[in-house]
Amino acid sequence: MSVSQGQMTNGLCSLLLQDAARLLTPVRIAEVHSNDLPDEMVLLVLSDLHAFFSKGLPGRNAARIAQKLLFYAAHILSTPKGLLETLAKVLMAKAEHLRALDHIDRSIT
């Protein structure tokens, strides 16, 4: 199956949603009674991306992308952990639905 440049397929969207859900899902090592802070995985990813785009890459959008990443990190820090967990579950359900649609599309073609 070939994908033309810029085309979003159900399968690709499913993979992206699965990644987002995994980033937002906290790693359960021990019982924690505080819902104040989100899991650090998503913040580490955003931090790495911010560092990458802050290096002065060619193109005028790099600085704007870095600023948006800071905004997203601040927003995640201000969101209750329980809400992020629910969002991760919704994203995973949507990803599974899109993956099923992709399998149907492949069987038809």
ChimeraX attribute file (.defattr): number of C-alpha atoms within 10 A of each C-alpha:
attribute: neighborCount
match mode: 1-to-1
recipient: residues
	/A:1	5
	/A:2	4
	/A:3	9
	/A:4	8
	/A:5	6
	/A:6	6
	/A:7	8
	/A:8	11
	/A:9	15
	/A:10	19
	/A:11	19
	/A:12	16
	/A:13	16
	/A:14	24
	/A:15	17
	/A:16	15
	/A:17	21
	/A:18	20
	/A:19	16
	/A:20	17
	/A:21	24
	/A:22	18
	/A:23	20
	/A:24	25
	/A:25	22
	/A:26	18
	/A:27	11
	/A:28	8
	/A:29	6
	/A:30	6
	/A:31	6
	/A:32	7
	/A:33	6
	/A:34	8
	/A:35	12
	/A:36	12
	/A:37	13
	/A:38	22
	/A:39	20
	/A:40	15
	/A:41	15
	/A:42	20
	/A:43	20
	/A:44	13
	/A:45	14
	/A:46	19
	/A:47	16
	/A:48	13
	/A:49	15
	/A:50	20
	/A:51	13
	/A:52	13
	/A:53	19
	/A:54	15
	/A:55	11
	/A:56	11
	/A:57	11
	/A:58	9
	/A:59	7
	/A:60	9
	/A:61	11
	/A:62	17
	/A:63	17
	/A:64	12
	/A:65	15
	/A:66	20
	/A:67	14
	/A:68	14
	/A:69	21
	/A:70	17
	/A:71	13
	/A:72	15
	/A:73	18
	/A:74	12
	/A:75	10
	/A:76	18
	/A:77	16
	/A:78	12
	/A:79	15
	/A:80	13
	/A:81	20
	/A:82	15
	/A:83	13
	/A:84	19
	/A:85	19
	/A:86	14
	/A:87	16
	/A:88	22
	/A:89	17
	/A:90	14
	/A:91	21
	/A:92	21
	/A:93	16
	/A:94	17
	/A:95	24
	/A:96	18
	/A:97	14
	/A:98	20
	/A:99	19
	/A:100	15
	/A:101	16
	/A:102	18
	/A:103	12
	/A:104	11
	/A:105	12
	/A:106	10
	/A:107	8
	/A:108	7
	/A:109	6
